[in-house]
């Protein structure tokens, strides 16, 4: 399953630069990324995972297949988007379809880059988009409240659902997003069909100046303070530097460039890893001479569910799973060595897959 993340942001915040950095990085043959254009503004990008490369060094497969993330460069936003202004309907519709939002916010000063909103103010920029999403969600919630109030006369059990909807309405009216409400699993069932925009997990990208790329600055600190109650992730990066790195096709040139800027890894890698953390995603591997492959699952999934990511027949006819921990595989050097050392385990339907597990499934259909 490919995680889909949508990049949003006001004009001139570095949103397109970030998308182009991913695109360019993916096109470079020596890069960790591949890029496949689906639309003019959608691409599939490989998820960097050094564990897969280490497994491949031991197994020497015919090919390596990483898991992928789908990046969507969502149409720009203007005030009034919730009422259909500008590209508002397209913008909000695209957000409704993604799993997570990557919200790029300008945290740098540059008189050569226009800014319609006046002085640099990351908190205000964040609130502009938040407000439009909240207004759209409020409209959705109010419509369902009206419908539920009529239905409750026939089905009194809907009272619990109505209570949750009213709680959401009051929260949105205070200018707060649904993800801050910390609804439990049962409460979320009441709003699941609405696909509320402000319930989406958010990864904020503080696009800072070059001098602040490692330390952050006063603007990124303001943003950090503003989102502390949101259970969101924050990445501080310089999008222009990332774009320059992505244009380098030679790995040695890329390494030297990053050394010059005292970088251990591209910030794009951290961004993708943070998106996975935000959505509670894990990776497991299959490793054989034909291929070493990474598969994405949700944290807490059991073996049959994980098998189903490969093919639905694997889940339907699941018998058992052969499991080796990543650490054991690397330390012992092969599946055969792990089997001989008793490190290959046979697990059943109730086994909860761990991040990094190397697995083979037995099934019958």
Secondary structure, DSSP 4 states (H G I P E B T S, - for coil): --EEEEEE--TTSSHHHHHHHHHHHHH-TTSS--EEEEETTEEEEEPP-HHHHHHHHHH--SEEE--EEEEEEPPP--TTGGGT-TTHHHHHHHHHH-SEEEEEEEE---TTS--TT-S--HHHHHHHHHHHHHHHHHHHHHHHHHHHHHHTTT-GGGHHHHHHHHHHHHHHHTT--GGGS---HHHHHTTGGG--GGGSEEEEEEEE-GGGTTT--HHHHHHHHHTTTTT-EEEEE-HHHHHHHHT--SHHHHHHHHHHTT-SS-HHHHHHHHHHHHTTEEEEEEE-SSEEEEEEEETT-BHHHHHHHH-HHHHHTEEEEEEE-HHHHHHH-SHHHHHHTT--EEE-TTPBPPTT-EEEEEE--
